[in-house]
Amino acid sequence: MKGLIIVGSAKVGSHTTALSKYLKGHFETHDFEVEIFDLADKPIHQLDVSGALAPLETYKANLQELQTKAREADFFVLGTPNYHGSYSGIIKNALDHLTMDDFKMKPVGLIGNSGGIVSAEPLSHLRLIVRTLLGIAIPTQIATHDSDYKKLDDGTYYLANEEFQLRARLFVDQIVSFAQNSPYEHLK
Ligand SMILES: Cc1cc2nc3c(=O)[nH]c(=O)nc-3n(C[C@H](O)[C@H](O)[C@H](O)COP(=O)(O)O)c2cc1C
């Protein structure tokens, strides 16, 4: 089983990335192979159906990699910061470059982080998109706040809140269970 965590923060080394790394570690205890595609590290260009843009070669290569990994993935985690009460434009742009063929009947977990008043609304908004892409958004989701994280000596964030560590493990267990027992294989 292969999973893809897509992180849509504008910040390199974001809280959402730290949460993703925590999840990845727990997926690995289940022998699940998971990659984090961090759009702050690997930006892609804006969707351009008219061909008016001349995207950088690096952006095109990043997009190709994202599309290949999405097609191969058995499940997803979508990670977003709270931007103006919703998901980031960065994650939406990435999803606009993907299709139903990438998501159809695959489990999708939703995670997010807020710096102001903690909110799950960005995840509710993402849930609608996942449905439209024919993915199966799992019921458990994770909405953290900046204060749930601490920094290592090198400045890297890590998930420090023990309640969220527990929730993160339950979240992973739920995705693992959905991925291993998919009743929807025949609908793909
Ligand atoms: C464009 C923009 C809009 C934001 N809007 C909100 C908001 O509506 N509510 C909020 O709590 N935080 C808001 N924030 C703060 C982010 O949620 C905060 O920076 C958070 O740490 C982002 O998480 P990250 O480190 O995973 O990117 C906003 C930040 C940006 C850049």
The ligand as an ORCA input file, in Angstrom:
! r2SCAN-3c Opt
* xyz 0 1
  C      -3.161     34.299      3.590
  C      -3.305     33.860      5.017
  C      -4.554     33.826      5.590
  C      -4.710     33.395      6.899
  N      -5.964     33.333      7.426
  C      -6.125     32.801      8.669
  C      -7.444     32.642      9.203
  O      -8.447     32.968      8.587
  N      -7.559     32.095     10.431
  C      -6.468     31.710     11.158
  O      -6.631     31.189     12.261
  N      -5.200     31.858     10.669
  C      -5.022     32.387      9.451
  N      -3.768     32.510      8.932
  C      -2.630     32.076      9.744
  C      -2.207     30.647      9.422
  O      -3.267     29.740      9.712
  C      -0.968     30.352     10.254
  O       0.122     31.054      9.684
  C      -0.637     28.894     10.414
  O       0.529     28.780     11.216
  C      -0.409     28.221      9.096
  O      -0.051     26.880      9.314
  P       1.208     26.240      8.581
  O       2.447     26.564      9.394
  O       0.917     24.776      8.548
  O       1.292     26.840      7.216
  C      -3.578     32.987      7.652
  C      -2.314     33.040      7.056
  C      -2.163     33.463      5.765
  C      -0.795     33.481      5.134
*
